[in-house]
Amino acid sequence: MNNSLDVVQIRRITAEQTVPLRHSVLWPDFPASHVLLADDAAGLHLGAFIPSEDTPVAVVSVFKESIPSSNTEEGGEPLPAARFRKLACDPAHRRRGIGSKLLEHMFNIAREELGCDVVWCDARVETQGWYERKGMRPFGEIFYKDNLPYIRMRRP
């Protein structure tokens, strides 16, 4: 039997190609400009595609960015870090492993291409368990963005 994930293709996309999914999934009650990032031009953007869709069904953007105030080893040297942002999966395609495959692909790119030992993000508290199942651990205190609780997560 074929694994449905075998048909998922992860490929690089433009920042502009991430916007419709970022907007509809993450901040639908705000204008689309709310999901644009000032550093989008410096990021690496990935999309997960399936044969029946012309547009990505999941997206993520990754940037070389240090972890705020805690990105050091025992000796005090900063660790090279990558931050991913705006991970979004079309609700019609959730629970199929597509987001997990995209996240793993992004972890590999952060390590192999960006040379980063640590990957981190600001995650909505409601998604913390999902990220923990992917090997990420929370750090820092809960904080809020537009009245939604967030926690920082990292994976070495």
NORSUL-V465839 format. One line per field, one symbol per residue. ss: DSSP state (H for helix, E for strand, - for the rest). psi: psi as a letter, one per 40 degrees, with the letter a starting at -180 (. if undefined). A space follows every 50 residues. Layout:
ss = ???
psi = ???
This chain:
ss = ---HHHH-EEEEE-HHHHHHHHHHHH-----HHHH----HHH-EEEEEE- -------EEEEEEE-------E-----E--EEEEEEEEE-HHH----HHH HHHHHHHHHHHH-----EEEEEEEHHHHHHHHH---EEEEEEEEE--EEE EEEEE-
psi = hhhdedehhhiiiiddedddddddddfdeiidddeihdeddeihhiihii deieiieiiihiihhihheegiadeehihhihhiifhhhhdeeifeeddd dddddddddddddefhdihiihihdeedddddeeeiiiiaihiihfehhi iiiih.
